Amino acid sequence: GDNKMESKINFPAPLLPDSVIQRAKALGAALLADGMKGLGVENDGAMSRDINPVDIQMRAVGTAFTLETEGGDNLPIHLSMKLLSEGYVMVIDGKGFSGTAYFGDLIARQARAVGAAAMIVDGCVRDRDELTEMGYPVFAAGFMQRGPGKRNPGRINCPITCGGVRVSPGDLVVGDADSVTVV
């Protein structure tokens, strides 16, 4: 298959104020989804039940750094590491692809090293034991041991859909044992 996705790379949106981040940490994904009811937001901002933490203890709160890719292509994830910094949650629209993992513990370690708060992918990851042991918050639609490819730079910091929810760069992202809510 030809990869037809047009590449586009933007700088991250500004970080949300710390006061907003602290309030979101106190509330969690379920209460925030409840608060989104009736606001006309798709699925009340709640990502689908497919998107779950690798380990139930994992918590993520931060400003959305968005990324769109497909077919198990993780080149955009590698490119994003140059733009990613403290306070951002990388939210990856991987189109629910399950043929390969988009990343594993090596990329998660890299994201943690640049200070990113978490990684969320509508697709699969691998190295579940290592990710659990690290404790770095990773949310995914599943697990697949086959490794990713690198073909197309994808779209970085553009509006995406992840787990059935529209996510724009700069949105508030909150993930916990109940999945992920976007405000």
Secondary structure by P-SEA (a helix, b strand, c coil): ccccbbbbbbcccccccaaaaaaaaaccaaaaaaaaccccccccccccccbbbccccccccccccccccccccaaaaaaacccccccbbbbbccccccccccccaaaaaaaaaacccbbbbcbbbcaaaaaaaaccbbbccccccbbbbbccccccccccccccccccccccccccccccccc
